[in-house]
Amino acid sequence: MNEGGVILYPTDTVWGIGCDATNEEAVHRVYEIKKRADSKAMLVLVDSPVKVDFYVQDVPDVAWDLIEVADKPLTIIYSSARNLAPNLLAEDGSVGIRVTNEEFSRRLCQQFRKAIVSTSANISGQPGAANFTEISEEVKSAVDYIVGFRQDDMSRPKPSSIIKLDKGGVIKIIRE
């Protein structure tokens, strides 16, 4: 990922396609792999709440409470992103960030020391892959590296909850 590579990896929810969230070319490749319009933003994973502050200008106070009490994966859409690839952001400049507590993805983020794109491992418009065996060969062959961990895990994790916070801390539930 340090050199713009794209990976296929297990996350705290479903398998994801990932790359350096600060690398515009790598982010573009993910859009190409997914055949997804780049007007549709993708979320990023970070390993700790401290990193949220680096990627978001003016984090609403309520965000810290939500991160602390979340009992399942929670993606928060923040209105004023910074230090990320411009093509990763929504048209309004917002970005979805999830602080991962799952050991593998947390350690991956820690070792990489940057936010990592995390978008479902499927072609846009096709069903998401709940486990590794459901990921299409088209996606598998398009990435630079496939993580070997949890490929045999047949559990059916759910996508994260998604909420949007405006600068004033007003919460809008996108997906429960």
C-alpha positions as CSV (number, residue, x, y, z in Angstrom):
1,M,0.0,0.0,0.0
2,N,3.0,2.3,0.5
3,E,3.5,2.3,-3.2
4,G,-0.1,2.7,-4.2
5,G,-1.1,-1.0,-4.1
6,V,-4.7,-2.2,-3.6
7,I,-5.5,-5.1,-1.2
8,L,-8.3,-7.4,-0.4
9,Y,-8.6,-7.9,3.3
10,P,-11.0,-8.9,6.2
11,T,-12.3,-6.0,8.2
12,D,-14.4,-5.7,11.3
13,T,-17.5,-6.1,9.1
14,V,-17.3,-7.7,5.6
15,W,-14.3,-8.3,3.3
16,G,-13.0,-5.0,1.9
17,I,-11.0,-3.6,-0.9
18,G,-8.4,-1.2,0.5
19,C,-5.6,1.2,-0.2
20,D,-3.8,4.2,1.1
21,A,-6.6,6.7,1.7
22,T,-4.2,9.6,1.1
23,N,-3.1,8.3,-2.4
24,E,-5.3,9.7,-5.1
25,E,-4.1,7.2,-7.8
26,A,-4.7,4.2,-5.5
27,V,-8.2,5.5,-4.6
28,H,-8.9,5.8,-8.3
29,R,-7.9,2.2,-8.9
30,V,-10.4,1.1,-6.2
31,Y,-13.1,2.9,-8.0
32,E,-12.1,1.2,-11.3
33,I,-12.0,-2.2,-9.7
34,K,-15.5,-1.7,-8.3
35,K,-16.7,-0.1,-11.5
36,R,-18.1,2.6,-9.2
37,A,-18.7,6.2,-10.0
38,D,-16.2,8.4,-8.2
39,S,-19.0,10.7,-7.1
40,K,-19.9,8.0,-4.6
41,A,-17.6,8.4,-1.6
42,M,-15.9,5.5,0.2
43,L,-15.2,5.1,3.9
44,V,-11.9,4.7,5.7
45,L,-10.7,2.7,8.6
46,V,-8.5,4.1,11.4
47,D,-7.0,2.3,14.4
48,S,-7.8,4.8,17.1
49,P,-10.0,7.8,17.9
50,V,-6.9,10.0,17.9
51,K,-6.6,9.5,14.1
52,V,-10.1,10.8,13.6
53,D,-8.9,14.2,14.6
54,F,-6.1,14.1,12.0
55,Y,-8.6,13.4,9.2
56,V,-11.5,15.6,10.3
57,Q,-11.4,19.3,10.9
58,D,-13.7,20.2,13.8
59,V,-14.9,16.9,15.2
60,P,-18.2,17.4,17.0
61,D,-18.0,16.5,20.7
62,V,-20.8,14.0,20.4
63,A,-18.6,11.9,18.0
64,W,-16.2,11.0,20.9
65,D,-19.1,9.7,23.0
66,L,-20.5,7.7,20.0
67,I,-17.2,6.1,19.3
68,E,-16.7,5.2,23.0
69,V,-20.1,3.6,23.5
70,A,-20.5,1.9,20.1
71,D,-21.1,-1.8,20.7
72,K,-20.8,-2.8,17.1
73,P,-19.0,-1.3,14.1
74,L,-20.0,2.3,13.6
75,T,-19.1,4.5,10.6
76,I,-19.5,8.2,11.2
77,I,-19.8,10.6,8.3
78,Y,-18.0,13.9,9.2
79,S,-18.7,17.1,7.3
80,S,-15.1,18.5,7.0
81,A,-12.5,16.0,5.9
82,R,-8.8,16.8,5.5
83,N,-5.5,15.0,4.8
84,L,-7.2,12.5,2.5
85,A,-7.2,11.9,-1.2
86,P,-9.7,14.4,-2.7
87,N,-11.4,11.8,-4.9
88,L,-12.2,9.8,-1.8
89,L,-14.5,12.5,-0.4
90,A,-18.2,13.0,-1.1
91,E,-19.1,16.1,-3.2
92,D,-19.8,18.1,-0.1
93,G,-16.3,17.3,1.3
94,S,-17.5,14.8,3.9
95,V,-16.0,11.4,4.6
96,G,-17.1,8.3,6.5
97,I,-14.6,7.1,9.1
98,R,-14.8,3.9,11.2
99,V,-12.5,3.3,14.2
100,T,-12.0,-0.4,14.0
101,N,-11.7,-2.6,17.1
102,E,-11.3,-5.9,15.3
103,E,-7.7,-7.1,15.9
104,F,-6.5,-7.7,12.3
105,S,-7.8,-4.5,10.7
106,R,-6.7,-2.5,13.7
107,R,-3.2,-3.8,13.6
108,L,-3.1,-3.3,9.8
109,C,-4.0,0.4,10.3
110,Q,-1.5,0.7,13.1
111,Q,1.4,-0.7,11.0
112,F,0.4,1.3,8.0
113,R,0.1,4.5,10.1
114,K,-2.5,6.0,7.8
115,A,-6.2,5.7,7.1
116,I,-7.1,2.8,4.8
117,V,-9.9,2.8,2.4
118,S,-12.5,0.2,3.2
119,T,-15.2,-0.5,0.7
120,S,-17.1,-3.8,0.2
121,A,-15.3,-6.4,-2.0
122,N,-17.8,-6.4,-4.8
123,I,-18.5,-4.8,-8.2
124,S,-21.0,-1.9,-7.7
125,G,-24.6,-3.0,-8.1
126,Q,-23.8,-6.7,-7.3
127,P,-24.5,-8.3,-3.9
128,G,-21.8,-7.7,-1.3
129,A,-19.6,-10.6,-0.3
130,A,-20.2,-11.7,3.3
131,N,-17.1,-14.0,3.3
132,F,-14.1,-14.6,1.2
133,T,-15.6,-17.4,-0.9
134,E,-18.3,-15.0,-2.2
135,I,-15.8,-12.5,-3.6
136,S,-15.8,-12.6,-7.4
137,E,-12.8,-13.7,-9.4
138,E,-12.9,-10.4,-11.2
139,V,-12.3,-8.5,-7.9
140,K,-9.7,-11.0,-6.7
141,S,-7.7,-10.8,-9.9
142,A,-7.8,-7.0,-10.0
143,V,-6.1,-6.3,-6.6
144,D,-2.4,-6.4,-5.9
145,Y,-2.5,-8.5,-2.8
146,I,-5.0,-10.8,-1.0
147,V,-4.6,-11.2,2.7
148,G,-4.5,-14.9,3.7
149,F,-6.1,-14.3,7.1
150,R,-9.7,-15.5,7.7
151,Q,-10.3,-16.8,4.2
152,D,-11.9,-19.9,5.7
153,D,-14.2,-18.0,8.0
154,M,-17.7,-18.7,6.9
155,S,-19.5,-16.4,9.4
156,R,-21.8,-13.8,7.9
157,P,-20.9,-10.4,9.4
158,K,-23.1,-7.4,8.9
159,P,-22.1,-4.0,7.5
160,S,-21.5,-1.2,10.0
161,S,-24.1,1.2,11.2
162,I,-23.7,4.5,9.5
163,I,-24.6,7.9,11.0
164,K,-23.9,11.4,9.7
165,L,-22.9,14.2,11.9
166,D,-23.1,17.9,10.9
167,K,-20.7,20.4,12.4
168,G,-23.1,21.2,15.2
169,G,-23.3,17.5,16.2
170,V,-26.8,16.8,14.8
171,I,-27.1,13.1,14.2
172,K,-28.8,11.6,11.1
173,I,-29.1,7.8,10.9
174,I,-28.2,6.5,7.5
175,R,-28.1,2.7,8.2
176,E,-28.8,1.0,11.5
